[in-house]
């Protein structure tokens, strides 16, 4: 599956952004989907994931209550709604796909930059 992330940009602290990730090439509903981020000088970290059906989600404690992951299998897309953004949310955000019953994410998008100014 090929992934294309979009929707990043520059926003003031307290603002919102919605990231999108478009999938192509394979049956989208065969994959759990995740969002990750990497800030300059830091390791990549997990942000959120959603099951293949959309029935189960999980978000990292650092973004819980502010970020929401969702998907639309009819549109082959996964989204990350980010509210109450903080400067520490500044990073490149990546979407990734993990096959059902799989262990690792084996397909990654190219990343989209999110910058939150204070």
NUFI-581411 format. One record per residue: chain; x, y, z of N, C-alpha, C in turn. Coordinates in nm, 3 decimals. Example, Ala and Ser with C-alpha at 12.3 -4.5 7.8 and 13.67 -1.06 7.14 Angstrom:
// NUFI-581411
- A;1.319;-0.569;0.780;1.230;-0.450;0.780;1.320;-0.330;0.780
- A;1.285;-0.225;0.708;1.367;-0.106;0.714;1.290;0.003;0.787
This chain:
// NUFI-581411
- A;0.085;-0.118;0.000;0.000;0.000;0.000;0.089;0.124;0.000
- A;0.047;0.224;-0.079;0.120;0.351;-0.083;0.041;0.456;-0.005
- A;0.115;0.539;0.068;0.052;0.637;0.156;0.101;0.777;0.124
- A;0.010;0.873;0.129;0.042;1.013;0.103;-0.022;1.098;0.211
- A;0.063;1.157;0.297;0.013;1.242;0.405;0.006;1.387;0.359
- A;-0.091;1.460;0.414;-0.105;1.602;0.382;-0.176;1.672;0.498
- A;-0.180;1.804;0.490;-0.256;1.881;0.587;-0.173;1.954;0.691
- A;-0.042;1.934;0.688;0.042;2.004;0.784;0.049;2.153;0.753
- A;0.110;2.226;0.846;0.125;2.369;0.825;0.171;2.438;0.952
- A;0.163;2.570;0.948;0.202;2.654;1.062;0.076;2.703;1.132
- A;0.071;2.684;1.263;-0.047;2.723;1.340;-0.002;2.778;1.474
- A;-0.079;2.867;1.530;-0.047;2.921;1.662;-0.090;2.821;1.770
- A;-0.023;2.831;1.883;-0.059;2.748;1.997;-0.207;2.766;2.030
- A;-0.272;2.654;2.057;-0.416;2.656;2.083;-0.500;2.631;1.960
- A;-0.437;2.635;1.845;-0.509;2.615;1.720;-0.529;2.469;1.685
- A;-0.584;2.446;1.567;-0.617;2.311;1.522;-0.567;2.287;1.380
- A;-0.540;2.162;1.353;-0.509;2.116;1.217;-0.569;1.978;1.199
- A;-0.599;1.944;1.075;-0.646;1.809;1.044;-0.554;1.749;0.939
- A;-0.485;1.643;0.976;-0.399;1.573;0.883;-0.479;1.465;0.812
- A;-0.444;1.443;0.686;-0.505;1.338;0.608;-0.397;1.247;0.552
- A;-0.434;1.122;0.531;-0.343;1.026;0.471;-0.423;0.945;0.371
- A;-0.387;0.956;0.244;-0.456;0.884;0.138;-0.379;0.757;0.105
- A;-0.451;0.647;0.093;-0.389;0.518;0.064;-0.428;0.470;-0.074
- A;-0.337;0.398;-0.137;-0.365;0.341;-0.268;-0.285;0.213;-0.285
- A;-0.328;0.131;-0.378;-0.250;0.015;-0.418;-0.295;-0.117;-0.359
- A;-0.350;-0.118;-0.241;-0.396;-0.242;-0.179;-0.531;-0.215;-0.112
- A;-0.595;-0.322;-0.065;-0.723;-0.305;0.003;-0.701;-0.238;0.136
- A;-0.748;-0.114;0.146;-0.722;-0.032;0.263;-0.773;-0.095;0.390
- A;-0.887;-0.159;0.384;-0.948;-0.216;0.504;-0.874;-0.341;0.554
- A;-0.770;-0.381;0.485;-0.686;-0.490;0.535;-0.577;-0.442;0.629
- A;-0.577;-0.311;0.657;-0.468;-0.254;0.735;-0.519;-0.176;0.857
- A;-0.451;-0.198;0.969;-0.459;-0.103;1.079;-0.373;0.017;1.038
- A;-0.409;0.134;1.088;-0.335;0.254;1.050;-0.285;0.328;1.174
- A;-0.172;0.395;1.157;-0.116;0.470;1.269;-0.061;0.603;1.225
- A;-0.049;0.691;1.321;0.020;0.819;1.303;0.139;0.822;1.399
- A;0.250;0.869;1.348;0.372;0.885;1.425;0.425;1.026;1.400
- A;0.518;1.070;1.484;0.580;1.200;1.462;0.725;1.196;1.503
- A;0.802;1.286;1.444;0.942;1.298;1.478;0.981;1.445;1.481
- A;1.023;1.489;1.597;1.069;1.626;1.615;1.219;1.631;1.590
- A;1.273;1.749;1.555;1.417;1.760;1.530;1.500;1.712;1.649
- A;1.595;1.625;1.622;1.683;1.576;1.727;1.623;1.472;1.818
- A;1.501;1.429;1.787;1.434;1.330;1.871;1.400;1.206;1.791
- A;1.375;1.097;1.862;1.334;0.974;1.796;1.187;0.984;1.755
- A;1.152;0.903;1.656;1.013;0.896;1.613;0.929;0.840;1.726
- A;0.811;0.898;1.747;0.724;0.850;1.853;0.584;0.822;1.800
- A;0.522;0.727;1.864;0.385;0.688;1.830;0.288;0.797;1.875
- A;0.186;0.825;1.793;0.085;0.924;1.826;-0.052;0.858;1.846
- A;-0.095;0.781;1.745;-0.229;0.721;1.754;-0.239;0.607;1.654
- A;-0.332;0.516;1.681;-0.358;0.409;1.586;-0.508;0.380;1.583
- A;-0.550;0.318;1.473;-0.690;0.282;1.455;-0.695;0.146;1.386
- A;-0.788;0.062;1.429;-0.798;-0.071;1.372;-0.853;-0.066;1.230
- A;-0.845;-0.178;1.160;-0.885;-0.183;1.020;-1.031;-0.142;1.001
- A;-1.114;-0.172;1.099;-1.257;-0.141;1.087;-1.291;-0.002;1.141
- A;-1.198;0.057;1.213;-1.227;0.183;1.280;-1.291;0.164;1.416
- A;-1.311;0.040;1.456;-1.381;0.014;1.580;-1.297;0.029;1.706
- A;-1.167;0.036;1.688;-1.077;0.047;1.803;-0.971;0.152;1.774
- A;-0.951;0.241;1.868;-0.848;0.344;1.857;-0.767;0.350;1.985
- A;-0.648;0.405;1.970;-0.560;0.426;2.086;-0.474;0.546;2.059
- A;-0.463;0.635;2.158;-0.378;0.753;2.142;-0.276;0.759;2.254
- A;-0.163;0.816;2.224;-0.057;0.833;2.322;-0.101;0.930;2.431
- A;-0.048;0.909;2.550;-0.086;0.994;2.663;-0.055;1.142;2.635
- A;0.050;1.167;2.559;0.093;1.304;2.533;-0.009;1.383;2.451
- A;-0.097;1.314;2.380;-0.195;1.383;2.295;-0.338;1.346;2.330
- A;-0.355;1.261;2.428;-0.489;1.215;2.464;-0.578;1.332;2.504
- A;-0.698;1.332;2.450;-0.792;1.440;2.477;-0.779;1.558;2.383
- A;-0.671;1.559;2.304;-0.650;1.669;2.209;-0.652;1.620;2.065
- A;-0.600;1.501;2.042;-0.592;1.445;1.907;-0.692;1.331;1.892
- A;-0.751;1.320;1.773;-0.845;1.212;1.744;-0.812;1.150;1.609
- A;-0.797;1.019;1.607;-0.772;0.948;1.484;-0.904;0.890;1.433
- A;-0.922;0.894;1.301;-1.041;0.836;1.240;-1.005;0.787;1.101
- A;-1.095;0.711;1.039;-1.070;0.663;0.904;-1.201;0.652;0.828
- A;-1.189;0.656;0.698;-1.301;0.637;0.608;-1.258;0.533;0.505
- A;-1.299;0.410;0.523;-1.255;0.303;0.433;-1.310;0.320;0.292
- A;-1.422;0.387;0.280;-1.478;0.411;0.146;-1.392;0.509;0.067
- A;-1.320;0.594;0.139;-1.234;0.693;0.074;-1.087;0.655;0.083
- A;-1.057;0.539;0.142;-0.918;0.495;0.157;-0.834;0.602;0.226
- A;-0.886;0.652;0.337;-0.817;0.762;0.404;-0.823;0.747;0.556
- A;-0.720;0.798;0.619;-0.715;0.807;0.764;-0.683;0.952;0.801
- A;-0.736;0.996;0.914;-0.724;1.136;0.952;-0.671;1.148;1.095
- A;-0.611;1.263;1.122;-0.571;1.296;1.258;-0.617;1.439;1.285
- A;-0.720;1.452;1.365;-0.768;1.583;1.406;-0.689;1.626;1.528
- A;-0.622;1.739;1.517;-0.536;1.788;1.625;-0.590;1.920;1.676
- A;-0.630;1.923;1.800;-0.683;2.042;1.864;-0.594;2.085;1.979
- A;-0.610;2.208;2.022;-0.533;2.261;2.135;-0.384;2.235;2.117
- A;-0.336;2.267;2.001;-0.196;2.237;1.968;-0.100;2.316;2.055
- A;0.012;2.251;2.086;0.116;2.310;2.170;0.245;2.316;2.090
- A;0.336;2.406;2.126;0.466;2.411;2.056;0.538;2.276;2.056
- A;0.522;2.198;2.160;0.589;2.068;2.166;0.528;1.965;2.071
- A;0.418;1.999;2.005;0.362;1.912;1.902;0.433;1.932;1.767
- A;0.519;2.030;1.759;0.593;2.056;1.635;0.676;1.934;1.598
- A;0.655;1.886;1.476;0.723;1.765;1.429;0.681;1.737;1.285
- A;0.750;1.643;1.225;0.703;1.584;1.099;0.613;1.467;1.136
- A;0.494;1.466;1.081;0.397;1.362;1.111;0.390;1.263;0.995
- A;0.391;1.136;1.031;0.388;1.028;0.933;0.268;0.938;0.957
- A;0.205;0.896;0.848;0.105;0.790;0.860;0.172;0.658;0.821
- A;0.120;0.551;0.875;0.179;0.419;0.850;0.070;0.314;0.851
- A;0.096;0.204;0.780;0.000;0.095;0.768;0.059;-0.035;0.822
- A;-0.024;-0.108;0.893;0.016;-0.238;0.948;-0.088;-0.341;0.907
- A;-0.046;-0.449;0.844;-0.144;-0.550;0.801;-0.221;-0.606;0.921
- A;-0.346;-0.642;0.898;-0.424;-0.707;1.003;-0.347;-0.825;1.058
- A;-0.345;-0.840;1.188;-0.272;-0.947;1.257;-0.121;-0.932;1.243
- A;-0.079;-0.823;1.183;0.064;-0.801;1.172;0.121;-0.739;1.299
- A;0.252;-0.735;1.304;0.321;-0.682;1.421;0.381;-0.545;1.391
- A;0.433;-0.530;1.274;0.503;-0.406;1.241;0.428;-0.327;1.133
- A;0.450;-0.195;1.137;0.403;-0.109;1.029;0.502;-0.124;0.913
- A;0.453;-0.162;0.798;0.544;-0.191;0.688;0.529;-0.096;0.570
- A;0.445;0.004;0.583;0.432;0.105;0.479;0.419;0.241;0.546
- A;0.494;0.338;0.491;0.500;0.471;0.553;0.477;0.578;0.448
- A;0.407;0.684;0.489;0.393;0.800;0.404;0.517;0.887;0.413
- A;0.519;0.992;0.335;0.639;1.075;0.325;0.653;1.178;0.435
- A;0.549;1.198;0.514;0.555;1.293;0.624;0.501;1.430;0.585
- A;0.442;1.496;0.683;0.394;1.633;0.664;0.433;1.714;0.787
- A;0.486;1.833;0.762;0.540;1.916;0.870;0.429;1.990;0.944
- A;0.431;1.981;1.074;0.342;2.060;1.160;0.429;2.147;1.248
- A;0.404;2.277;1.243;0.480;2.372;1.325;0.381;2.453;1.407
- A;0.400;2.451;1.538;0.313;2.524;1.629;0.394;2.636;1.693
- A;0.352;2.758;1.670;0.423;2.873;1.725;0.362;2.913;1.860
- A;0.448;2.966;1.945;0.401;3.004;2.079;0.355;3.148;2.082
